[in-house]
């Protein structure tokens, strides 16, 4: 009878750990550095209509600027994105993952008005 009682106590303890979520867990985090431009914001830039002042006020100072020819300029917005995650199964497995990506958004101006914008 005592073996059965011990087994029942162990089963109850195991069940309470499982119910409380202590056996399996994980987390994830995304960090961005630089000048990230969302797709929604990029889509609000209208070639032939959007001016340089609006782009500067909305996107901020670009990572770099290049004059292609007089009155024709290219602005570059660069960013780096780091995704980190980890997970575990109590006393069986633990692991982590880190993924670093980056990207650029380019805005081309002709006479202080956007002529073209794209992600590259």
C-alpha positions in Angstrom: 0.0 0.0 0.0 2.9 2.5 0.7 4.3 2.0 -2.8 0.9 2.9 -4.3 0.6 5.9 -2.0 4.1 7.1 -3.1 3.3 6.6 -6.7 0.1 8.7 -6.3 2.0 11.5 -4.6 4.6 11.5 -7.4 1.8 11.5 -10.0 0.1 14.5 -8.2 3.4 16.4 -8.0 4.1 15.8 -11.6 0.6 16.8 -12.6 0.8 20.1 -10.6 4.1 20.9 -12.3 2.6 20.3 -15.7 -0.5 22.4 -14.9 1.6 25.3 -13.6 3.6 25.3 -16.8 6.9 24.7 -15.1 8.1 21.9 -17.5 8.1 23.8 -20.8 9.0 27.4 -21.4 10.6 29.9 -23.7 11.0 33.5 -24.7 11.8 35.6 -27.7 13.0 39.1 -28.3 13.5 41.3 -31.3 15.9 44.3 -31.3 16.4 46.8 -34.1 19.3 49.1 -34.5 19.7 51.9 -37.0 17.0 53.5 -39.2 14.3 51.0 -39.6 11.5 52.1 -42.0 8.3 50.0 -41.8 6.5 48.9 -45.0 3.5 51.1 -44.0 5.7 54.2 -43.8 7.5 53.4 -47.0 4.2 53.1 -48.8 3.2 56.6 -47.7 6.0 58.1 -49.8 4.6 59.2 -53.2 7.0 59.8 -56.0 6.5 63.2 -57.6 4.6 64.5 -54.5 6.5 63.8 -51.3 9.1 66.4 -50.4 12.5 66.2 -48.8 11.3 68.0 -45.7 8.5 65.5 -45.1 10.9 62.5 -45.6 13.3 64.0 -43.1 10.6 64.7 -40.5 9.0 61.3 -40.9 12.0 59.0 -41.3 14.6 61.0 -39.6 18.2 61.6 -40.6 19.4 59.0 -43.1 22.3 56.7 -42.5 24.0 58.2 -45.6 23.4 60.7 -48.4 24.9 60.7 -51.8 24.7 63.4 -54.5 24.3 61.7 -57.8 24.4 64.9 -59.8 23.4 68.5 -59.0 19.7 68.5 -57.8 19.7 64.6 -57.8 20.3 62.9 -54.4 20.0 59.4 -52.9 19.3 58.8 -49.2 19.9 55.5 -47.6 18.3 54.2 -44.3 20.0 51.1 -42.9 19.1 48.9 -40.0 20.1 45.7 -38.3 17.5 43.3 -36.7 18.5 40.7 -34.1 16.0 38.0 -33.1 16.8 35.9 -30.1 14.8 33.1 -28.6 15.2 30.3 -26.1 13.2 27.4 -24.9 13.4 24.5 -22.5 11.8 21.3 -21.5 12.5 20.7 -17.8 15.5 18.4 -17.2 15.5 17.2 -20.9 16.4 19.9 -23.3 17.4 23.6 -23.5 18.3 25.6 -26.5 18.6 29.1 -28.0 18.7 30.7 -31.4 20.0 34.0 -32.6 19.3 35.4 -36.1 20.8 38.7 -37.3 19.5 40.3 -40.5 19.6 43.8 -41.9 18.1 45.9 -44.7 18.1 49.2 -46.4 15.5 51.7 -47.7 16.5 54.1 -50.4 14.9 57.4 -51.3 15.9 59.2 -54.4 15.2 62.9 -54.9 15.1 65.1 -57.9 14.9 68.8 -57.1 13.9 68.1 -53.5 10.9 65.9 -54.4 10.9 62.1 -54.2 11.4 60.5 -57.6 11.7 56.9 -56.4 11.7 54.9 -53.1 12.4 51.2 -52.5 13.6 48.5 -50.1 16.8 46.8 -51.0 
